[in-house]
Amino acid sequence: MLCSKPFPGQTDHIFKDKFNKWPKLFRAFVLLSLLPPALVMLLVSQQLAPLNALIDTFTLTCGFNIMLIVWGVLLKVRARKYWYRNYHIGKTLVLACLPFIASAYIALSDIPDNRVVQQERSQAIEVAIN
């Protein structure tokens, strides 16, 4: 681990992030967190999964993205404070908020039944011959 001393008399415990690995790792986690909702949304649109699966997936993804947003804010603040760097991760933080927006839209809006993909159910018809 390499340490740097930007100013004389400063402590030697500042980690030198030479390859920008923390923002790259943060971006990778945010992009990976968007894959499960996209897959479930595709399955719901093809009528292979119920709509409740989409809501459950968005809930789990929102929980994971809360941790990612907290990590991103801490990364941005600490990079400026300790490493004297400016990580440009604002767009990635906004991208991490997409599951919140999507789940809020699904939960709060009252989508009419004709616009929601209807799941096909088997129906039995009784025929009586007189």
C-alpha positions as CSV (number, residue, x, y, z in Angstrom):
1,M,0.0,0.0,0.0
2,L,1.4,3.3,-1.0
3,C,1.1,6.3,1.2
4,S,1.6,10.0,0.3
5,K,2.3,13.2,2.2
6,P,0.7,16.0,0.3
7,F,1.7,18.6,2.9
8,P,4.6,18.6,5.4
9,G,3.7,17.5,8.8
10,Q,0.7,15.5,7.7
11,T,0.1,12.0,9.0
12,D,1.3,9.1,6.8
13,H,-2.1,7.2,6.7
14,I,-3.5,8.6,3.6
15,F,-4.2,5.9,1.0
16,K,-3.1,6.7,-2.5
17,D,-5.9,5.5,-4.9
18,K,-3.6,5.3,-7.9
19,F,-5.9,3.4,-10.3
20,N,-9.3,5.0,-9.3
21,K,-10.5,1.5,-8.2
22,W,-13.1,2.7,-5.7
23,P,-15.3,4.7,-8.2
24,K,-14.9,1.8,-10.8
25,L,-16.0,-0.7,-8.2
26,F,-18.9,1.6,-7.2
27,R,-20.1,1.9,-10.8
28,A,-19.9,-1.9,-11.3
29,F,-22.1,-2.5,-8.3
30,V,-24.6,0.0,-9.4
31,L,-24.9,-1.5,-12.9
32,L,-25.1,-5.0,-11.4
33,S,-27.9,-3.8,-9.1
34,L,-30.0,-2.8,-12.1
35,L,-29.9,-6.2,-13.8
36,P,-32.4,-8.1,-11.6
37,P,-35.2,-5.6,-12.0
38,A,-34.6,-5.4,-15.7
39,L,-34.8,-9.2,-16.0
40,V,-38.0,-9.4,-14.0
41,M,-39.5,-6.6,-15.9
42,L,-38.8,-8.4,-19.1
43,L,-40.4,-11.6,-17.7
44,V,-43.5,-9.7,-16.6
45,S,-43.9,-8.0,-20.0
46,Q,-43.6,-11.5,-21.6
47,Q,-46.3,-12.7,-19.2
48,L,-43.9,-15.3,-17.7
49,A,-43.9,-13.9,-14.2
50,P,-46.6,-12.2,-12.0
51,L,-46.6,-8.5,-11.3
52,N,-46.0,-9.1,-7.6
53,A,-42.5,-10.5,-8.5
54,L,-41.6,-7.1,-10.0
55,I,-42.7,-5.3,-6.9
56,D,-40.7,-7.7,-4.6
57,T,-37.6,-7.4,-6.8
58,F,-37.8,-3.6,-6.7
59,T,-38.1,-3.7,-2.9
60,L,-35.0,-5.8,-2.6
61,T,-33.1,-3.7,-5.1
62,C,-34.0,-0.5,-3.3
63,G,-32.6,-2.0,0.0
64,F,-29.3,-2.8,-1.7
65,N,-29.2,0.6,-3.5
66,I,-29.7,2.4,-0.2
67,M,-26.4,0.9,0.9
68,L,-24.8,1.8,-2.4
69,I,-26.0,5.4,-2.1
70,V,-24.6,5.7,1.4
71,W,-21.3,4.2,0.2
72,G,-21.2,6.6,-2.7
73,V,-21.8,9.7,-0.6
74,L,-19.1,8.5,1.9
75,L,-16.7,7.8,-1.0
76,K,-17.3,11.2,-2.5
77,V,-16.8,13.0,0.9
78,R,-13.8,11.0,2.0
79,A,-12.1,11.3,-1.3
80,R,-12.2,15.0,-1.1
81,K,-11.3,15.1,2.6
82,Y,-8.5,12.5,2.9
83,W,-7.2,11.9,-0.6
84,Y,-7.6,15.4,-2.0
85,R,-9.4,14.0,-5.1
86,N,-12.7,14.7,-6.7
87,Y,-14.5,11.6,-7.7
88,H,-17.1,12.4,-10.3
89,I,-19.7,9.9,-9.3
90,G,-22.8,12.1,-9.3
91,K,-24.3,10.5,-12.4
92,T,-23.7,7.0,-10.9
93,L,-25.5,8.1,-7.7
94,V,-28.5,9.3,-9.8
95,L,-28.5,6.0,-11.6
96,A,-28.6,4.2,-8.2
97,C,-31.8,6.1,-7.5
98,L,-33.6,4.7,-10.5
99,P,-35.1,1.7,-8.6
100,F,-36.5,4.1,-6.0
101,I,-38.2,6.1,-8.7
102,A,-39.5,3.0,-10.5
103,S,-40.8,1.3,-7.3
104,A,-42.4,4.6,-6.2
105,Y,-44.2,4.9,-9.6
106,I,-45.5,1.4,-9.4
107,A,-46.6,1.6,-5.8
108,L,-48.1,5.1,-5.8
109,S,-49.7,5.3,-9.2
110,D,-53.0,3.7,-9.8
111,I,-52.4,2.2,-13.3
112,P,-55.7,1.4,-15.1
113,D,-56.3,-2.3,-15.8
114,N,-56.3,-1.9,-19.5
115,R,-52.7,-0.7,-19.5
116,V,-51.4,-3.4,-17.1
117,V,-50.2,-6.6,-18.6
118,Q,-52.9,-9.2,-17.7
119,Q,-51.8,-12.6,-16.7
120,E,-53.7,-15.4,-18.5
121,R,-55.7,-17.6,-16.2
122,S,-57.3,-20.9,-17.2
123,Q,-61.1,-20.7,-17.3
124,A,-63.6,-23.5,-17.3
125,I,-66.9,-23.1,-19.2
126,E,-69.8,-25.4,-18.5
127,V,-71.8,-26.4,-21.4
128,A,-75.2,-27.9,-20.8
129,I,-77.1,-29.7,-23.7
130,N,-80.9,-29.9,-23.3
